[in-house]
């Protein structure tokens, strides 16, 4: 049997649902699932974990999959009884923060956390967050990726720290240390310049056909990203302003009813989708945000986990059903 949930493909093996992309072959050398259902244990169900076996030259190591259990409530009333530091530790934020797929989600989470809850963070959590921001700055500069969103996050964090330094928990010297650290990170990211590509004779982005370029730009989910592409050169300006790009953007962010209010009386070939997007965005409260990876809540066992990593569901006989959790929703869920 097969099923899918929020982008993951699942298969049912021996009565258990597992993520197919993580490998269900018992002979796989990269990694395989092993849980302790069939092994004698004195732990209750809330403590049961699943592990991934990693084979390397030093032997086999079992690594527990990160999951935050016992989430109570629904909607904005979801809560965990774990402390902030414990929740971040169980979800392995320190390890995953600098991974490419999770970088944007973590960056946005740290931004909203520092902006809204800075005065309530313990000294330990503050130290952890500022260390992570420094690590993210090093990663972004070395890979030349995520420069713009990280710059915005550091800018807002610096403003929050400067404005609320006296209300922060901790000694004066510690607060000054954090202020200097984020100031240094912001300076480094603001002075960053991309390495110009040498003329090596290989194909570049602009060598692709127009249809390929349009499909690539359609993958961008934020209008300001498309505008930034248009500002790079005249060729990409024409591509970015193509009607098909903005038609895709409209149907990604708005439902049929919202769009139908403006285009129902028009012929499809005559619709200016950029204008439709402008009108719909004015009436919409917010635009959708996509992440390479993000936290999701299992609707069967109430466990919070990373979408591409998976988890050990406490109700394995049920078909997987997950609810995506945004950075702001994760913040509301924490015990702050």
VMD Tcl script that draws the C-alpha trace (Angstrom):
set ca {
  {0.00 0.00 0.00}
  {1.16 3.53 -0.68}
  {0.11 6.94 0.55}
  {1.41 10.47 0.48}
  {1.31 13.31 2.98}
  {2.63 16.85 2.42}
  {5.19 15.79 -0.14}
  {6.39 12.54 1.49}
  {5.72 9.14 -0.10}
  {4.77 6.40 2.37}
  {4.62 2.62 2.01}
  {3.09 0.13 4.44}
  {5.53 -2.62 5.39}
  {4.60 -5.33 7.90}
  {1.63 -3.24 8.96}
  {3.71 -0.09 9.56}
  {3.79 3.16 7.54}
  {7.31 4.35 6.70}
  {8.66 7.12 4.47}
  {9.62 5.48 1.21}
  {12.23 8.13 0.39}
  {14.20 7.25 3.53}
  {14.59 3.69 2.36}
  {12.48 0.65 3.22}
  {15.03 -1.86 1.93}
  {16.32 -3.83 4.91}
  {19.66 -4.29 3.12}
  {20.17 -0.58 2.49}
  {23.65 0.52 3.56}
  {22.84 4.19 3.93}
  {20.21 3.93 6.61}
  {17.27 1.85 7.68}
  {14.55 1.99 10.28}
  {14.68 -0.10 13.37}
  {12.19 0.39 16.14}
  {11.83 -1.38 19.46}
  {8.23 -2.59 19.17}
  {9.30 -6.24 19.10}
  {11.97 -5.85 21.76}
  {11.23 -6.14 25.49}
  {11.15 -2.74 27.09}
  {10.20 -1.20 30.41}
  {9.38 2.16 28.81}
  {5.85 3.33 28.26}
  {4.57 4.38 24.84}
  {5.40 8.05 25.35}
  {9.10 7.14 25.59}
  {9.24 4.78 22.63}
  {11.54 5.97 19.86}
  {12.58 4.82 16.41}
  {16.20 4.87 15.30}
  {18.05 5.12 12.02}
  {21.01 2.78 11.63}
  {24.04 4.46 10.06}
  {26.71 2.09 8.76}
  {30.23 3.42 8.44}
  {33.81 2.24 8.82}
  {33.61 2.57 12.59}
  {30.60 0.30 12.94}
  {26.84 0.74 13.24}
  {25.38 3.67 15.20}
  {21.71 4.11 16.12}
  {20.47 7.69 16.03}
  {16.99 8.51 17.40}
  {14.75 10.45 15.04}
  {13.96 13.92 16.43}
  {10.37 14.32 17.61}
  {8.56 16.42 20.21}
  {5.79 14.36 21.82}
  {2.54 15.11 23.63}
  {1.42 18.27 21.86}
  {-1.94 19.26 23.33}
  {-4.71 21.50 21.99}
  {-5.60 22.54 18.45}
  {-4.97 25.64 16.33}
  {-3.50 28.56 18.26}
  {-4.06 26.62 21.49}
  {-1.45 23.97 20.68}
  {1.07 23.70 23.50}
  {4.00 21.63 24.68}
  {4.95 21.29 28.34}
  {8.64 21.06 27.47}
  {10.95 24.02 28.07}
  {12.24 25.97 25.06}
  {15.75 24.55 25.35}
  {14.43 20.98 25.66}
  {12.09 21.41 22.69}
  {14.89 22.75 20.48}
  {17.20 19.98 21.65}
  {14.67 17.21 20.92}
  {14.09 18.60 17.41}
  {17.86 18.93 16.87}
  {17.77 22.59 15.91}
  {21.50 22.96 16.55}
  {22.29 20.28 13.98}
  {19.62 21.20 11.44}
  {19.93 25.00 11.53}
  {22.78 25.06 8.99}
  {21.29 22.44 6.67}
  {20.16 23.96 3.38}
  {16.61 22.60 3.41}
  {15.92 23.77 6.94}
  {17.87 27.04 6.84}
  {14.97 29.31 5.81}
  {12.58 27.85 8.37}
  {15.11 28.18 11.21}
  {16.06 31.69 10.11}
  {12.42 32.82 10.21}
  {11.82 31.08 13.54}
  {14.77 32.83 15.19}
  {13.53 36.14 13.81}
  {10.02 35.86 15.28}
  {11.36 34.35 18.52}
  {13.74 37.25 19.16}
  {11.27 39.87 18.00}
  {8.38 38.77 20.22}
  {9.87 36.79 23.12}
  {13.38 38.17 23.68}
  {12.57 39.51 27.15}
  {11.32 36.08 28.28}
  {14.26 33.97 27.11}
  {16.57 32.51 29.73}
  {20.30 33.15 29.59}
  {20.88 29.60 28.35}
  {18.42 29.97 25.46}
  {19.82 33.40 24.56}
  {23.34 31.98 24.37}
  {22.07 29.13 22.21}
  {20.19 31.40 19.78}
  {23.02 33.89 19.33}
  {25.44 31.01 18.74}
  {23.11 29.66 16.07}
  {22.88 33.06 14.38}
  {26.67 33.19 14.24}
  {26.78 29.68 12.73}
  {24.15 30.64 10.15}
  {26.15 33.74 9.21}
  {29.27 31.62 8.65}
  {27.30 29.12 6.56}
  {25.55 31.76 4.44}
  {28.80 33.59 3.66}
  {30.77 30.44 2.87}
  {28.05 29.03 0.58}
  {26.92 32.43 -0.75}
  {23.31 31.49 -0.08}
  {20.39 32.91 1.96}
  {22.12 36.29 2.22}
  {18.99 38.44 1.91}
  {16.69 36.65 4.43}
  {19.53 36.29 6.94}
  {20.40 39.97 6.61}
  {16.78 40.87 7.38}
  {16.72 38.53 10.37}
  {19.97 39.92 11.79}
  {18.78 43.47 11.25}
  {15.57 42.88 13.21}
  {17.39 40.94 15.94}
  {19.92 43.75 16.31}
  {17.13 46.33 16.59}
  {15.36 44.21 19.23}
  {18.52 43.69 21.27}
  {19.38 47.41 21.11}
  {15.89 48.47 22.14}
  {15.36 45.85 24.87}
  {18.87 45.30 26.21}
  {17.95 46.41 29.73}
  {14.93 44.11 29.91}
  {16.85 41.02 28.77}
  {17.52 38.33 31.36}
  {21.19 38.05 32.30}
  {24.11 40.13 33.42}
  {25.15 43.38 31.81}
  {28.33 41.86 30.42}
  {26.40 38.96 28.85}
  {23.89 41.32 27.25}
  {26.73 43.43 25.85}
  {28.42 40.29 24.50}
  {25.25 39.26 22.67}
  {24.81 42.79 21.31}
  {28.36 42.83 19.95}
  {27.98 39.35 18.43}
  {24.85 40.15 16.45}
  {26.32 43.52 15.45}
  {29.39 41.76 14.08}
  {27.26 39.22 12.18}
  {25.14 42.00 10.68}
  {28.24 43.91 9.59}
  {29.73 40.83 7.94}
  {26.55 39.96 6.07}
  {25.98 43.59 5.02}
  {29.50 43.87 3.57}
  {29.24 40.54 1.77}
  {29.75 40.53 -2.00}
  {29.05 37.60 -4.28}
  {31.99 36.03 -6.08}
  {31.79 36.93 -9.75}
  {31.78 33.90 -11.98}
  {34.76 33.53 -14.27}
  {34.23 33.08 -17.98}
  {34.96 29.35 -18.09}
  {33.11 28.62 -21.32}
  {30.43 26.51 -19.58}
  {26.72 27.08 -19.99}
  {25.06 29.68 -17.77}
  {21.47 30.27 -16.70}
  {20.78 32.56 -19.65}
  {21.74 29.80 -22.10}
  {18.60 27.86 -21.16}
  {15.49 28.10 -23.36}
  {12.82 30.60 -22.38}
  {10.41 27.84 -21.37}
  {12.96 26.39 -18.93}
  {13.64 29.81 -17.41}
  {9.93 30.41 -16.91}
  {9.52 27.04 -15.16}
  {12.49 27.81 -12.91}
  {11.15 31.22 -11.91}
  {7.73 29.69 -11.26}
  {9.33 27.80 -8.36}
  {9.82 31.09 -6.50}
  {6.96 31.60 -4.06}
  {7.46 35.26 -3.09}
  {6.82 38.23 -5.41}
  {9.85 40.18 -4.18}
  {12.08 37.27 -5.28}
  {10.68 37.51 -8.81}
  {11.19 41.27 -8.82}
  {14.80 40.78 -7.72}
  {15.31 38.38 -10.62}
  {13.86 40.96 -13.01}
  {16.34 43.56 -11.77}
  {19.40 41.48 -12.68}
  {19.34 41.96 -16.47}
  {17.01 42.82 -19.34}
  {16.68 39.18 -20.46}
  {15.50 37.96 -17.06}
  {13.27 41.03 -16.70}
  {11.29 39.87 -19.73}
  {11.11 36.32 -18.35}
  {10.12 37.41 -14.83}
  {7.33 39.63 -16.13}
  {5.91 36.86 -18.32}
  {2.17 36.37 -17.80}
  {2.61 32.65 -17.08}
  {4.87 33.41 -14.10}
  {2.29 35.65 -12.43}
  {-0.56 33.32 -13.29}
  {1.28 30.59 -11.37}
  {1.90 33.04 -8.51}
  {-1.82 33.91 -8.34}
  {-3.00 30.30 -8.12}
  {-0.32 29.49 -5.55}
  {-1.32 32.22 -3.08}
  {-5.05 32.65 -3.70}
  {-8.03 30.31 -4.07}
  {-10.34 30.06 -7.08}
  {-13.00 32.27 -5.52}
  {-10.57 35.12 -4.82}
  {-9.23 34.97 -8.36}
  {-12.65 34.38 -9.95}
  {-13.98 37.68 -8.57}
  {-11.67 39.52 -10.96}
  {-11.27 37.24 -13.99}
  {-14.67 35.56 -14.35}
  {-15.81 38.12 -16.90}
  {-12.56 38.05 -18.91}
  {-11.21 35.81 -21.60}
  {-8.27 33.85 -20.21}
  {-5.90 34.98 -22.96}
  {-6.59 38.64 -22.11}
  {-6.01 38.43 -18.33}
  {-3.14 40.51 -16.97}
  {-2.08 38.19 -14.15}
  {0.33 40.68 -12.61}
  {-2.56 43.12 -12.09}
  {-4.73 40.31 -10.71}
  {-1.98 39.46 -8.23}
  {-1.71 43.09 -7.11}
  {-5.46 43.33 -6.53}
  {-5.74 39.99 -4.71}
  {-2.70 40.68 -2.52}
  {-4.26 43.92 -1.30}
  {-7.31 42.02 -0.05}
  {-5.41 39.03 1.33}
  {-4.08 39.14 4.89}
  {-0.83 37.35 4.07}
  {0.91 35.34 1.37}
  {1.86 31.70 1.67}
  {5.45 30.82 2.50}
  {7.17 27.66 1.29}
  {10.14 26.01 2.98}
  {12.49 23.31 1.77}
  {11.72 21.53 5.02}
  {9.60 22.46 8.00}
  {8.05 21.13 11.17}
  {4.81 19.17 10.82}
  {2.39 17.85 13.42}
  {1.23 14.24 13.16}
  {-2.56 14.25 13.42}
  {-2.53 10.63 14.62}
  {-0.12 10.74 17.56}
  {0.32 14.50 18.16}
  {4.08 14.34 17.63}
  {5.99 17.28 16.11}
  {8.78 16.41 13.68}
  {10.67 17.49 10.55}
  {8.76 16.68 7.37}
  {11.69 15.16 5.44}
  {13.04 13.25 8.43}
  {9.89 11.47 9.59}
  {9.03 10.03 13.00}
  {7.82 6.94 14.81}
  {4.05 7.33 14.90}
  {2.34 5.99 18.01}
  {-0.61 4.91 15.83}
  {1.19 3.14 12.96}
  {-1.93 1.42 11.63}
  {-3.51 4.71 10.57}
  {-2.72 6.38 7.26}
  {-0.21 9.25 7.79}
  {-1.84 12.65 8.17}
  {0.24 15.74 9.00}
  {-0.40 19.45 9.55}
  {2.40 21.87 8.55}
  {3.52 24.19 11.35}
  {4.86 27.65 10.46}
  {7.66 29.32 12.48}
  {5.10 31.63 14.11}
  {2.88 28.66 15.02}
  {5.87 26.82 16.48}
  {6.62 29.89 18.61}
  {3.03 29.94 19.92}
  {3.36 26.26 20.75}
  {6.43 26.71 22.97}
  {6.16 27.11 26.73}
  {6.98 30.84 26.95}
}
mol new
graphics top color blue
foreach p $ca { graphics top sphere $p radius 0.5 }
foreach p [lrange $ca 0 end-1] q [lrange $ca 1 end] { graphics top cylinder $p $q radius 0.2 }
display resetview
